[in-house]
Amino acid sequence: MKIRELMNESEIEFCVDMYRALSDEDFMPSNRKKAIESLTSYKNTGIFIRVLEDKNEIVAWICAGRVRLGHVDHVIFQQTYYCSQLTGLKAVKAVKLLHEAMYLEAKRLRIKRVVSLGSHLDEHHTFARILEKSGWLRRGYLATKVVV
């Protein structure tokens, strides 16, 4: 498995389509055109987006950026999108690898804390529990780690 940056528009479309295929469109409908425009804008403005390849195919991706919360006196680095088409142990590995890349980016940027939010589709907080087993603190669907 290899982590790398998004390369082109077709990969952006692939990532958007992967995300939309796994989302609950009845609960929160999405718009493909708007999603492609947004992810393109994120890429062009340098927001952190990484894909995970397995056998030369994108199988997971993450997007994270600087966030300033109203009740915290410093910027945090927060995952805004995570998507994986993997299952089982490979899915666990993908979560760990992409979040480690996110953590290292926060460290490079000298941001004090990383935060990752689970999904409303993950009723048992499996995603956040994977991060917890990797040394992150977890409360419900949210996982956080101090950058050292």
N, C-alpha and C positions, 0 to 999 in steps of 0.2 A: 504494500500500500504506500502511496506517495502523495504528499500534500503539495499543492501548487496554487498559483493565482489563476483566476479566470483569464482565458485567452481572447475570446471573441464573442460576437453577438449570438452565434449559434449555441455556444456553451451557456450564455445567459438564458436563452430561451429554454434550453434543456433543463437548467436548474429551476426555472420558474415552473415549467411543466411538471417536474418531479414534485415540487412543493404542492402545487395545486392538486395533483393526483392523490396526495395523501391528506389533504385538508377536508374538513367537513363543510362543504359549500352551503348546506342548509343552515348551519349555525352562523357562519360568517362568510358570505359570498365574496369572491375575489374577482378581479378583472385582469385578464391575461395581459392586455396591452399596457395597462397602468403598472402592473408588476414588472414587466420587461423594462419599461421606461425608468422605473425606480431603481431596479438593480443595475441598469446601465449607468444611471446617474451616480449611484453609490461607487461603482467601479471607477468612473471617470474622476470622481472627487477624492479618491484614495481611501475610502472607507474599507476597513478590513474585511475581505472576502477571500476565503480559501476553499478549494475543492479537494476532495480525497478521491484519488484514482485507484482502481484495482483492475489489473490487466488492461490498462489503457482506456478504462471506462470510468466516468464520473459516477461515484456511488453514494457520495454524501457531500454536503457543503455547509459552511457556516458564515454568518455575517455578524459583525460586531462593531461598535463604535463608542466614542466618548459620549457620556451622559452626565449631566449635572442635575442631580435631584435637589428639590427644594429644601430638604432637611439634612443634607450632608454637605460638609464644608470643603469637599474635594471632588474632582471629576472621577467617575468610575468608568470602567471599560465593560460594556454590557452586550451580551449576545442578543441580537434582535431576531435573527432567523437561524434555524438549524433544520436540516432535512437529511434524511438517510433512507435509502431503499434497501438497506441491509437488515438481516435478522440474526438472531443468536449471538455467538461470540464475536463475529465480525462487526455487528452493530455496536457492541460494547467497545470494541477496539476503536471504531470510528469516533465515537463520542470522546473517548480519552485522547486520541491523537489530535482531533480538531480543537479541542479545548486546551490542550497543551500548547498548540500553536497560538491560540488566542492569548493565553497567559504570557507566552514569550513576547508577543507583540506589545502587550500592556507593559511588560518590563522594559522593553526597548523605548517605549514612549514615556517611561517613568510615571505610570499611573499606578496608584496605590492598591486598587482593588478590582477584581474581575467578578462579574455577576452573570449567571446564566439562568434563564427562566424555562421551566418546563412547558408543556403543552396542556391545553384544556382536554385534549384527547387521551392524555396519560393519567388516568384516574388513580393509579397506584404510585405515581411519582417515580417510576422506574428510571427515567432519564436523570433526574436529580440524585437518585440513590447511586447511580453509577459514578457520578462525580464525587459524591460523599465517600465512596469506597476508594477514591483516588486522592483523598486528602482535603476535599472541599468541605465547608460547613453547609448544612442543609436544614431548611425549615420548609416543610411541605414541598411545593413545586420549585422553590428557589434555592440555588446553590451559589455560594460566594467563596472567594479565596483572597487572602491578603497577598499582594505581590511583594516578594522579598528579593 
